[in-house]
Amino acid sequence: QLDYKTALRGGRVVVADRWYPSSKLCSCCGYKLDTMVLGMRQWSCPGCSTLHDRDVNAAINLKKVAVSSTVAACGGEGAGPARERGVKPAPMKQESNSRQL
């Protein structure tokens, strides 16, 4: 139902891998904790000393996943009608559609 409602409003759903470490991956420096118990609501990154709220950090990491998948889908320069071609196709002769009897 989420796909359906998002499509109606012109959006798109991006699904992160089930095992993506969104909570235990530092959104500042990328350091990944080996383990994190469910009761740990805050943690300090050993890599950059940033204090993270577990849920806020996960939300930031998941937002990065969504944004990066959008960029990767279109490429660096984008695609579609706004993109200019470097080489124009060669002109072709048109054949007449009329028959001579």
N, CA, C and O atoms as a printed pandas DataFrame, in Angstrom:
     atom_number atom_name residue_name chain_id  residue_number  x_coord  y_coord  z_coord
0              1         N          GLN        A               1    0.819   -1.189    0.000
1              2        CA          GLN        A               1    0.000    0.000    0.000
2              3         C          GLN        A               1    0.872    1.265    0.000
3              4         O          GLN        A               1    0.476    2.297   -0.541
4              5         N          LEU        A               2    2.031    1.178    0.596
5              6        CA          LEU        A               2    2.936    2.329    0.608
6              7         C          LEU        A               2    3.386    2.678   -0.812
7              8         O          LEU        A               2    3.446    3.854   -1.171
8              9         N          ASP        A               3    3.700    1.665   -1.619
9             10        CA          ASP        A               3    4.096    1.905   -3.011
10            11         C          ASP        A               3    2.976    2.600   -3.779
11            12         O          ASP        A               3    3.216    3.555   -4.517
12            13         N          TYR        A               4    1.759    2.112   -3.597
13            14        CA          TYR        A               4    0.595    2.645   -4.300
14            15         C          TYR        A               4    0.356    4.112   -3.944
15            16         O          TYR        A               4    0.195    4.947   -4.834
16            17         N          LYS        A               5    0.333    4.426   -2.658
17            18        CA          LYS        A               5    0.056    5.797   -2.225
18            19         C          LYS        A               5    1.185    6.753   -2.599
19            20         O          LYS        A               5    0.937    7.910   -2.935
20            21         N          THR        A               6    2.406    6.276   -2.540
21            22        CA          THR        A               6    3.538    7.119   -2.921
22            23         C          THR        A               6    3.499    7.424   -4.413
23            24         O          THR        A               6    3.763    8.554   -4.824
24            25         N          ALA        A               7    3.170    6.423   -5.224
25            26        CA          ALA        A               7    3.083    6.616   -6.671
26            27         C          ALA        A               7    1.984    7.618   -7.032
27            28         O          ALA        A               7    2.149    8.406   -7.963
28            29         N          LEU        A               8    0.875    7.594   -6.312
29            30        CA          LEU        A               8   -0.210    8.548   -6.563
30            31         C          LEU        A               8    0.250    9.992   -6.373
31            32         O          LEU        A               8   -0.238   10.898   -7.049
32            33         N          ARG        A               9    1.173   10.198   -5.468
33            34        CA          ARG        A               9    1.652   11.545   -5.167
34            35         C          ARG        A               9    2.947   11.884   -5.915
35            36         O          ARG        A               9    3.564   12.918   -5.659
36            37         N          GLY        A              10    3.348   11.012   -6.833
37            38        CA          GLY        A              10    4.516   11.289   -7.652
38            39         C          GLY        A              10    5.848   10.977   -6.999
39            40         O          GLY        A              10    6.889   11.414   -7.491
40            41         N          GLY        A              11    5.841   10.236   -5.911
41            42        CA          GLY        A              11    7.086    9.884   -5.229
42            43         C          GLY        A              11    7.538    8.482   -5.582
43            44         O          GLY        A              11    6.987    7.837   -6.475
44            45         N          ARG        A              12    8.545    8.025   -4.867
45            46        CA          ARG        A              12    8.993    6.652   -5.061
46            47         C          ARG        A              12    9.532    6.120   -3.746
47            48         O          ARG        A              12   10.066    6.873   -2.932
48            49         N          VAL        A              13    9.389    4.829   -3.545
49            50        CA          VAL        A              13    9.819    4.173   -2.312
50            51         C          VAL        A              13   11.185    3.540   -2.538
51            52         O          VAL        A              13   11.392    2.830   -3.522
52            53         N          VAL        A              14   12.111    3.798   -1.631
53            54        CA          VAL        A              14   13.432    3.172   -1.667
54            55         C          VAL        A              14   13.524    2.263   -0.454
55            56         O          VAL        A              14   13.320    2.708    0.675
56            57         N          VAL        A              15   13.831    0.989   -0.681
57            58        CA          VAL        A              15   13.920    0.014    0.409
58            59         C          VAL        A              15   15.385   -0.322    0.650
59            60         O          VAL        A              15   16.088   -0.784   -0.249
60            61         N          ALA        A              16   15.834   -0.083    1.878
61            62        CA          ALA        A              16   17.208   -0.438    2.252
62            63         C          ALA        A              16   17.286   -1.943    2.477
63            64         O          ALA        A              16   16.286   -2.580    2.808
64            65         N          ASP        A              17   18.464   -2.501    2.297
65            66        CA          ASP        A              17   18.696   -3.912    2.567
66            67         C          ASP        A              17   18.308   -4.233    4.010
67            68         O          ASP        A              17   18.534   -3.425    4.911
68            69         N          ARG        A              18   17.739   -5.383    4.222
69            70        CA          ARG        A              18   17.276   -5.774    5.554
70            71         C          ARG        A              18   18.381   -5.696    6.602
71            72         O          ARG        A              18   18.116   -5.342    7.751
72            73         N          TRP        A              19   19.586   -6.015    6.231
73            74        CA          TRP        A              19   20.701   -6.055    7.178
74            75         C          TRP        A              19   21.567   -4.800    7.131
75            76         O          TRP        A              19   22.675   -4.808    7.668
76            77         N          TYR        A              20   21.101   -3.736    6.511
77            78        CA          TYR        A              20   21.853   -2.483    6.479
78            79         C          TYR        A              20   21.992   -1.959    7.911
79            80         O          TYR        A              20   20.985   -1.823    8.607
80            81         N          PRO        A              21   23.209   -1.661    8.366
81            82        CA          PRO        A              21   23.432   -1.279    9.773
82            83         C          PRO        A              21   23.111    0.190   10.060
83            84         O          PRO        A              21   23.988    0.937   10.495
84            85         N          SER        A              22   21.884    0.607    9.825
85            86        CA          SER        A              22   21.530    2.023    9.949
86            87         C          SER        A              22   21.710    2.575   11.357
87            88         O          SER        A              22   22.093    3.736   11.506
88            89         N          SER        A              23   21.449    1.788   12.389
89            90        CA          SER        A              23   21.579    2.274   13.771
90            91         C          SER        A              23   23.022    2.318   14.242
91            92         O          SER        A              23   23.408    3.224   14.980
92            93         N          LYS        A              24   23.818    1.353   13.823
93            94        CA          LYS        A              24   25.182    1.259   14.356
94            95         C          LYS        A              24   26.265    1.778   13.410
95            96         O          LYS        A              24   27.451    1.522   13.618
96            97         N          LEU        A              25   25.859    2.497   12.386
97            98        CA          LEU        A              25   26.789    3.131   11.457
98            99         C          LEU        A              25   26.796    4.630   11.749
99           100         O          LEU        A              25   25.750    5.277   11.697
100          101         N          CYS        A              26   27.961    5.179   12.052
101          102        CA          CYS        A              26   28.056    6.603   12.385
102          103         C          CYS        A              26   27.705    7.439   11.152
103          104         O          CYS        A              26   28.324    7.295   10.098
104          105         N          SER        A              27   26.715    8.306   11.294
105          106        CA          SER        A              27   26.290    9.139   10.168
106          107         C          SER        A              27   27.272   10.278    9.883
107          108         O          SER        A              27   27.156   10.951    8.859
108          109         N          CYS        A              28   28.234   10.498   10.777
109          110        CA          CYS        A              28   29.237   11.561   10.571
110          111         C          CYS        A              28   30.491   11.052    9.864
111          112         O          CYS        A              28   30.936   11.638    8.877
112          113         N          CYS        A              29   31.063    9.946   10.382
113          114        CA          CYS        A              29   32.352    9.496    9.838
114          115         C          CYS        A              29   32.291    8.118    9.174
115          116         O          CYS        A              29   33.249    7.721    8.510
116          117         N          GLY        A              30   31.183    7.377    9.338
117          118        CA          GLY        A              30   31.051    6.071    8.708
118          119         C          GLY        A              30   31.551    4.904    9.539
119          120         O          GLY        A              30   31.528    3.767    9.068
120          121         N          TYR        A              31   32.005    5.155   10.772
121          122        CA          TYR        A              31   32.472    4.075   11.643
122          123         C          TYR        A              31   31.300    3.146   11.952
123          124         O          TYR        A              31   30.186    3.609   12.199
124          125         N          LYS        A              32   31.552    1.832   11.939
125          126        CA          LYS        A              32   30.495    0.852   12.208
126          127         C          LYS        A              32   30.793    0.105   13.497
127          128         O          LYS        A              32   31.853   -0.503   13.644
128          129         N          LEU        A              33   29.844    0.155   14.436
129          130        CA          LEU        A              33   29.973   -0.621   15.671
130          131         C          LEU        A              33   29.809   -2.098   15.346
131          132         O          LEU        A              33   29.019   -2.461   14.475
132          133         N          ASP        A              34   30.556   -2.956   16.046
133          134        CA          ASP        A              34   30.423   -4.396   15.823
134          135         C          ASP        A              34   29.086   -4.907   16.338
135          136         O          ASP        A              34   28.386   -5.637   15.638
136          137         N          THR        A              35   28.733   -4.528   17.551
137          138        CA          THR        A              35   27.468   -4.977   18.144
138          139         C          THR        A              35   26.783   -3.812   18.842
139          140         O          THR        A              35   27.432   -2.870   19.298
140          141         N          MET        A              36   25.465   -3.896   18.916
141          142        CA          MET        A              36   24.681   -2.894   19.633
142          143         C          MET        A              36   23.445   -3.594   20.190
143          144         O          MET        A              36   22.638   -4.141   19.437
144          145         N          VAL        A              37   23.306   -3.573   21.504
145          146        CA          VAL        A              37   22.141   -4.205   22.127
146          147         C          VAL        A              37   20.923   -3.310   21.916
147          148         O          VAL        A              37   21.055   -2.097   21.755
148          149         N          LEU        A              38   19.750   -3.911   21.919
149          150        CA          LEU        A              38   18.521   -3.189   21.646
150          151         C          LEU        A              38   18.250   -2.076   22.658
151          152         O          LEU        A              38   17.670   -1.048   22.308
152          153         N          GLY        A              39   18.663   -2.272   23.896
153          154        CA          GLY        A              39   18.424   -1.274   24.932
154          155         C          GLY        A              39   19.322   -0.054   24.855
155          156         O          GLY        A              39   19.076    0.930   25.553
156          157         N          MET        A              40   20.352   -0.089   24.030
157          158        CA          MET        A              40   21.278    1.044   23.908
158          159         C          MET        A              40   20.623    2.116   23.033
159          160         O          MET        A              40   20.557    1.970   21.812
160          161         N          ARG        A              41   20.143    3.184   23.655
161          162        CA          ARG        A              41   19.432    4.238   22.931
162          163         C          ARG        A              41   20.367    5.344   22.447
163          164         O          ARG        A              41   20.049    6.048   21.488
164          165         N          GLN        A              42   21.515    5.501   23.100
165          166        CA          GLN        A              42   22.516    6.480   22.680
166          167         C          GLN        A              42   23.879    5.812   22.662
167          168         O          GLN        A              42   24.143    4.891   23.435
168          169         N          TRP        A              43   24.743    6.283   21.773
169          170        CA          TRP        A              43   26.108    5.762   21.742
170          171         C          TRP        A              43   27.050    6.837   21.225
171          172         O          TRP        A              43   26.668    7.724   20.462
172          173         N          SER        A              44   28.285    6.725   21.666
173          174        CA          SER        A              44   29.329    7.656   21.254
174          175         C          SER        A              44   30.237    6.946   20.254
175          176         O          SER        A              44   30.719    5.845   20.518
176          177         N          CYS        A              45   30.466    7.571   19.123
177          178        CA          CYS        A              45   31.282    6.972   18.069
178          179         C          CYS        A              45   32.754    6.960   18.480
179          180         O          CYS        A              45   33.304    8.005   18.828
180          181         N          PRO        A              46   33.401    5.788   18.444
181          182        CA          PRO        A              46   34.834    5.718   18.741
182          183         C          PRO        A              46   35.692    6.412   17.679
183          184         O          PRO        A              46   36.826    6.801   17.956
184          185         N          GLY        A              47   35.154    6.568   16.470
185          186        CA          GLY        A              47   35.920    7.181   15.387
186          187         C          GLY        A              47   35.991    8.692   15.455
187          188         O          GLY        A              47   37.042    9.278   15.193
188          189         N          CYS        A              48   34.865    9.340   15.810
189          190        CA          CYS        A              48   34.847   10.815   15.792
190          191         C          CYS        A              48   34.282   11.428   17.075
191          192         O          CYS        A              48   34.158   12.648   17.171
192          193         N          SER        A              49   33.943   10.599   18.054
193          194        CA          SER        A              49   33.430   11.027   19.371
194          195         C          SER        A              49   32.067   11.715   19.326
195          196         O          SER        A              49   31.690   12.388   20.286
196          197         N          THR        A              50   31.326   11.560   18.240
197          198        CA          THR        A              50   29.992   12.146   18.151
198          199         C          THR        A              50   29.016   11.318   18.971
199          200         O          THR        A              50   29.044   10.089   18.915
200          201         N          LEU        A              51   28.156   11.980   19.732
201          202        CA          LEU        A              51   27.125   11.300   20.506
202          203         C          LEU        A              51   25.883   11.167   19.630
203          204         O          LEU        A              51   25.368   12.158   19.113
204          205         N          HIS        A              52   25.407    9.926   19.467
205          206        CA          HIS        A              52   24.263    9.659   18.594
206          207         C          HIS        A              52   23.070    9.155   19.377
207          208         O          HIS        A              52   23.220    8.350   20.297
208          209         N          ASP        A              53   21.886    9.622   19.020
209          210        CA          ASP        A              53   20.647    8.972   19.408
210          211         C          ASP        A              53   20.440    7.871   18.376
211          212         O          ASP        A              53   20.549    8.120   17.176
212          213         N          ARG        A              54   20.147    6.677   18.825
213          214        CA          ARG        A              54   20.050    5.516   17.938
214          215         C          ARG        A              54   19.085    5.750   16.778
215          216         O          ARG        A              54   19.431    5.488   15.626
216          217         N          ASP        A              55   17.871    6.245   17.070
217          218        CA          ASP        A              55   16.847    6.397   16.038
218          219         C          ASP        A              55   17.137    7.561   15.087
219          220         O          ASP        A              55   16.907    7.453   13.883
220          221         N          VAL        A              56   17.634    8.657   15.622
221          222        CA          VAL        A              56   17.965    9.808   14.774
222          223         C          VAL        A              56   19.116    9.452   13.838
223          224         O          VAL        A              56   19.085    9.792   12.655
224          225         N          ASN        A              57   20.126    8.771   14.362
225          226        CA          ASN        A              57   21.261    8.339   13.549
226          227         C          ASN        A              57   20.798    7.401   12.430
227          228         O          ASN        A              57   21.239    7.524   11.288
228          229         N          ALA        A              58   19.904    6.460   12.767
229          230        CA          ALA        A              58   19.381    5.531   11.762
230          231         C          ALA        A              58   18.615    6.285   10.678
231          232         O          ALA        A              58   18.742    5.972    9.494
232          233         N          ALA        A              59   17.819    7.278   11.077
233          234        CA          ALA        A              59   17.052    8.060   10.107
234          235         C          ALA        A              59   17.971    8.823    9.154
235          236         O          ALA        A              59   17.706    8.893    7.954
236          237         N          ILE        A              60   19.043    9.390    9.685
237          238        CA          ILE        A              60   20.004   10.116    8.842
238          239         C          ILE        A              60   20.658    9.159    7.847
239          240         O          ILE        A              60   20.793    9.484    6.667
240          241         N          ASN        A              61   21.066    7.976    8.323
241          242        CA          ASN        A              61   21.698    6.996    7.438
242          243         C          ASN        A              61   20.736    6.500    6.367
243          244         O          ASN        A              61   21.139    6.314    5.219
244          245         N          LEU        A              62   19.473    6.282    6.719
245          246        CA          LEU        A              62   18.494    5.816    5.736
246          247         C          LEU        A              62   18.175    6.909    4.714
247          248         O          LEU        A              62   17.923    6.614    3.546
248          249         N          LYS        A              63   18.186    8.149    5.147
249          250        CA          LYS        A              63   17.993    9.254    4.204
250          251         C          LYS        A              63   19.140    9.288    3.193
251          252         O          LYS        A              63   18.920    9.524    2.005
252          253         N          LYS        A              64   20.360    9.052    3.667
253          254        CA          LYS        A              64   21.520    9.014    2.768
254          255         C          LYS        A              64   21.387    7.889    1.745
255          256         O          LYS        A              64   21.762    8.055    0.585
256          257         N          VAL        A              65   20.850    6.741    2.176
257          258        CA          VAL        A              65   20.632    5.618    1.251
258          259         C          VAL        A              65   19.639    6.027    0.169
259          260         O          VAL        A              65   19.862    5.764   -1.013
260          261         N          ALA        A              66   18.546    6.667    0.569
261          262        CA          ALA        A              66   17.519    7.074   -0.394
262          263         C          ALA        A              66   18.062    8.095   -1.389
263          264         O          ALA        A              66   17.811    7.981   -2.589
264          265         N          VAL        A              67   18.791    9.078   -0.912
265          266        CA          VAL        A              67   19.343   10.115   -1.790
266          267         C          VAL        A              67   20.387    9.527   -2.735
267          268         O          VAL        A              67   20.411    9.865   -3.918
268          269         N          SER        A              68   21.250    8.652   -2.221
269          270        CA          SER        A              68   22.293    8.076   -3.076
270          271         C          SER        A              68   21.711    7.159   -4.140
271          272         O          SER        A              68   22.268    7.064   -5.234
272          273         N          SER        A              69   20.603    6.478   -3.849
273          274        CA          SER        A              69   20.007    5.608   -4.867
274          275         C          SER        A              69   19.353    6.440   -5.959
275          276         O          SER        A              69   19.299    6.005   -7.109
276          277         N          THR        A              70   18.861    7.616   -5.629
277          278        CA          THR        A              70   18.275    8.509   -6.624
278          279         C          THR        A              70   19.350    9.045   -7.556
279          280         O          THR        A              70   19.147    9.093   -8.769
280          281         N          VAL        A              71   20.484    9.447   -7.012
281          282        CA          VAL        A              71   21.586    9.963   -7.824
282          283         C          VAL        A              71   22.139    8.869   -8.714
283          284         O          VAL        A              71   22.411    9.111   -9.890
284          285         N          ALA        A              72   22.313    7.663   -8.176
285          286        CA          ALA        A              72   22.869    6.561   -8.954
286          287         C          ALA        A              72   21.944    6.164  -10.095
287          288         O          ALA        A              72   22.414    5.716  -11.141
288          289         N          ALA        A              73   20.636    6.320   -9.910
289          290        CA          ALA        A              73   19.690    5.934  -10.945
290          291         C          ALA        A              73   19.780    6.857  -12.156
291          292         O          ALA        A              73   19.569    6.413  -13.284
292          293         N          CYS        A              74   20.085    8.119  -11.942
293          294        CA          CYS        A              74   20.119    9.089  -13.038
294          295         C          CYS        A              74   21.525    9.365  -13.546
295          296         O          CYS        A              74   21.691    9.931  -14.627
296          297         N          GLY        A              75   22.516    8.984  -12.799
297          298        CA          GLY        A              75   23.878    9.286  -13.196
298          299         C          GLY        A              75   24.256   10.694  -12.775
299          300         O          GLY        A              75   23.427   11.442  -12.257
300          301         N          GLY        A              76   25.479   11.039  -12.995
301          302        CA          GLY        A              76   25.976   12.332  -12.558
302          303         C          GLY        A              76   25.365   13.506  -13.301
303          304         O          GLY        A              76   25.091   14.541  -12.694
304          305         N          GLU        A              77   25.144   13.368  -14.601
305          306        CA          GLU        A              77   24.652   14.482  -15.394
306          307         C          GLU        A              77   23.149   14.440  -15.599
307          308         O          GLU        A              77   22.575   15.397  -16.118
308          309         N          GLY        A              78   22.511   13.374  -15.211
309          310        CA          GLY        A              78   21.074   13.264  -15.407
310          311         C          GLY        A              78   20.745   12.643  -16.746
311          312         O          GLY        A              78   21.633   12.327  -17.538
312          313         N          ALA        A              79   19.478   12.476  -16.984
313          314        CA          ALA        A              79   19.015   11.865  -18.214
314          315         C          ALA        A              79   17.699   12.512  -18.610
315          316         O          ALA        A              79   17.144   13.312  -17.857
316          317         N          GLY        A              80   17.207   12.173  -19.768
317          318        CA          GLY        A              80   15.915   12.679  -20.183
318          319         C          GLY        A              80   16.036   13.784  -21.210
319          320         O          GLY        A              80   17.117   14.030  -21.746
320          321         N          PRO        A              81   14.915   14.458  -21.486
321          322        CA          PRO        A              81   14.880   15.448  -22.552
322          323         C          PRO        A              81   15.781   16.662  -22.318
323          324         O          PRO        A              81   16.232   17.280  -23.282
324          325         N          ALA        A              82   16.050   17.011  -21.071
325          326        CA          ALA        A              82   16.867   18.195  -20.803
326          327         C          ALA        A              82   18.343   17.966  -21.110
327          328         O          ALA        A              82   19.104   18.919  -21.277
328          329         N          ARG        A              83   18.735   16.727  -21.183
329          330        CA          ARG        A              83   20.137   16.407  -21.438
330          331         C          ARG        A              83   20.456   16.588  -22.914
331          332         O          ARG        A              83   19.723   16.090  -23.768
332          333         N          GLU        A              84   21.532   17.288  -23.226
333          334        CA          GLU        A              84   21.918   17.513  -24.614
334          335         C          GLU        A              84   22.800   16.375  -25.104
335          336         O          GLU        A              84   23.588   15.807  -24.348
336          337         N          ARG        A              85   22.652   16.058  -26.365
337          338        CA          ARG        A              85   23.482   15.014  -26.956
338          339         C          ARG        A              85   24.773   15.624  -27.467
339          340         O          ARG        A              85   24.791   16.747  -27.971
340          341         N          GLY        A              86   25.857   14.863  -27.330
341          342        CA          GLY        A              86   27.136   15.317  -27.849
342          343         C          GLY        A              86   27.216   15.179  -29.357
343          344         O          GLY        A              86   27.848   16.002  -30.020
344          345         N          VAL        A              87   26.590   14.156  -29.906
345          346        CA          VAL        A              87   26.623   13.891  -31.337
346          347         C          VAL        A              87   25.192   13.779  -31.829
347          348         O          VAL        A              87   24.384   13.052  -31.252
348          349         N          LYS        A              88   24.881   14.501  -32.897
349          350        CA          LYS        A              88   23.531   14.426  -33.453
350          351         C          LYS        A              88   23.465   13.277  -34.447
351          352         O          LYS        A              88   24.445   12.997  -35.137
352          353         N          PRO        A              89   22.314   12.607  -34.526
353          354        CA          PRO        A              89   22.196   11.515  -35.489
354          355         C          PRO        A              89   22.250   12.042  -36.927
355          356         O          PRO        A              89   21.800   13.153  -37.208
356          357         N          ALA        A              90   22.795   11.244  -37.816
357          358        CA          ALA        A              90   22.899   11.631  -39.223
358          359         C          ALA        A              90   21.508   11.691  -39.845
359          360         O          ALA        A              90   20.651   10.869  -39.520
360          361         N          PRO        A              91   21.272   12.666  -40.749
361          362        CA          PRO        A              91   19.960   12.747  -41.393
362          363         C          PRO        A              91   19.744   11.545  -42.311
363          364         O          PRO        A              91   20.685   11.008  -42.894
364          365         N          MET        A              92   18.494   11.145  -42.421
365          366        CA          MET        A              92   18.152   10.006  -43.279
366          367         C          MET        A              92   17.184   10.474  -44.355
367          368         O          MET        A              92   16.376   11.373  -44.122
368          369         N          LYS        A              93   17.264    9.866  -45.528
369          370        CA          LYS        A              93   16.327   10.191  -46.597
370          371         C          LYS        A              93   14.973    9.594  -46.252
371          372         O          LYS        A              93   14.875    8.490  -45.717
372          373         N          GLN        A              94   13.927   10.355  -46.574
373          374        CA          GLN        A              94   12.589    9.830  -46.371
374          375         C          GLN        A              94   12.125    9.167  -47.648
375          376         O          GLN        A              94   12.358    9.671  -48.747
376          377         N          GLU        A              95   11.470    8.039  -47.495
377          378        CA          GLU        A              95   10.895    7.374  -48.657
378          379         C          GLU        A              95    9.471    7.871  -48.824
379          380         O          GLU        A              95    8.779    8.130  -47.839
380          381         N          SER        A              96    9.038    8.002  -50.056
381          382        CA          SER        A              96    7.672    8.473  -50.281
382          383         C          SER        A              96    6.690    7.363  -49.952
383          384         O          SER        A              96    6.969    6.179  -50.138
384          385         N          ASN        A              97    5.545    7.775  -49.463
385          386        CA          ASN        A              97    4.508    6.810  -49.098
386          387         C          ASN        A              97    3.513    6.584  -50.223
387          388         O          ASN        A              97    2.668    5.694  -50.125
388          389         N          SER        A              98    3.595    7.366  -51.288
389          390        CA          SER        A              98    2.602    7.240  -52.362
390          391         C          SER        A              98    3.003    6.123  -53.322
391          392         O          SER        A              98    4.183    5.894  -53.589
392          393         N          ARG        A              99    1.998    5.450  -53.822
393          394        CA          ARG        A              99    2.237    4.385  -54.811
394          395         C          ARG        A              99    1.919    4.912  -56.207
395          396         O          ARG        A              99    0.972    5.675  -56.400
396          397         N          GLN        A             100    2.702    4.504  -57.139
397          398        CA          GLN        A             100    2.401    4.873  -58.518
398          399         C          GLN        A             100    1.764    3.679  -59.188
399          400         O          GLN        A             100    2.250    2.553  -59.079
400          401         N          LEU        A             101    0.670    3.935  -59.882
401          402        CA          LEU        A             101   -0.041    2.855  -60.566
402          403         C          LEU        A             101    0.293    2.787  -62.007
403          404         O          LEU        A             101   -0.225    1.929  -62.721
